Structure formats: C-alpha cells, structure tokens
Amino acid sequence: MTYTQVDGAYPPSGDYAHAIEVRGAGRLLFVSGTMGLDPAGAPGKSLDEQLVLVWDNIRAILKAADMTVDDIVRLTSYLTDPAHAEANAAARVAALNGRVIPTTAIVVRTLTPDWLVEIEVVAAA
C-alpha cells in the first residue's frame, strides 16, 4: 500500500509518497549509489545525459536481478547542486511511469566533480 495522505502529517507533493508498505516480498534488492556513467565508465557531459545514463544503469541492474523499475520501493538521489532537483524529479517520474514512491534528494559533494547525480534504490519482489 502506498501512503500519500497521512493524518497528522503534511501532504507530499504529487511526485512522491510518504511511505510504501511491502507485504509478502520474497526478495529485497539494495542497489548501490548508481551514477550517470556510460558502459566505459565515462560520465555524461550534461545533467540530462547523466540522468538518462543513471536510469539506464538502474534498469540494467534491476534486470540482472529479474526485476524492473516497478519493483522499486525506495529511492535516494544525491545531487551536486540544488538546481538539479527539478530535472532529477522529472527523470524519476518518467522512469517510474508516474508511480509515486518514498524518495529523498540530498545535495552533496561527489567523489568526482564530473558526477552530477547518484541514485540508490531499494526494490522488492
């Protein structure tokens, strides 16, 4: 069950949920922070390119575990600039086909300045 409106808590914006309840999941997959790197390990040249690559990489990792983005139940985005939040949210909404999940975005300094976004997810199936 997805909890978007919760008595006693502020209402979330339309692109995330306060919580998601998982019942009867046989498997959990914890995905490391995933960057917008191409198969050779080079970062995309722009934020938009990195967002495409990060979601391609997440889909590939999920596929290796016989899962899809529909199995994602939690997501944390690490952004190098607060100005990246809107594009990151739009990419997440598109990648999840509008499905809302619990999510957090944090502004950080990445290990390499060329990495503009890193996303970690938890999936359950």
Rosetta blueprint (number, residue, H / E / L):
1 M L
2 T E
3 Y E
4 T L
5 Q L
6 V L
7 D L
8 G L
9 A L
10 Y L
11 P L
12 P L
13 S L
14 G L
15 D L
16 Y L
17 A L
18 H L
19 A E
20 I E
21 E L
22 V L
23 R L
24 G L
25 A L
26 G L
27 R L
28 L E
29 L E
30 F E
31 V E
32 S E
33 G E
34 T E
35 M E
36 G L
37 L E
38 D L
39 P L
40 A L
41 G L
42 A L
43 P E
44 G L
45 K L
46 S L
47 L H
48 D H
49 E H
50 Q H
51 L H
52 V H
53 L H
54 V H
55 W H
56 D H
57 N H
58 I H
59 R H
60 A H
61 I H
62 L H
63 K H
64 A H
65 A L
66 D L
67 M L
68 T L
69 V H
70 D H
71 D H
72 I E
73 V E
74 R E
75 L E
76 T E
77 S E
78 Y E
79 L E
80 T L
81 D L
82 P H
83 A H
84 H H
85 A H
86 E H
87 A H
88 N H
89 A H
90 A H
91 A H
92 R H
93 V H
94 A H
95 A H
96 L L
97 N L
98 G L
99 R L
100 V L
101 I L
102 P L
103 T E
104 T E
105 A E
106 I E
107 V E
108 V L
109 R L
110 T L
111 L L
112 T L
113 P L
114 D L
115 W L
116 L L
117 V E
118 E E
119 I E
120 E E
121 V E
122 V E
123 A E
124 A E
125 A L
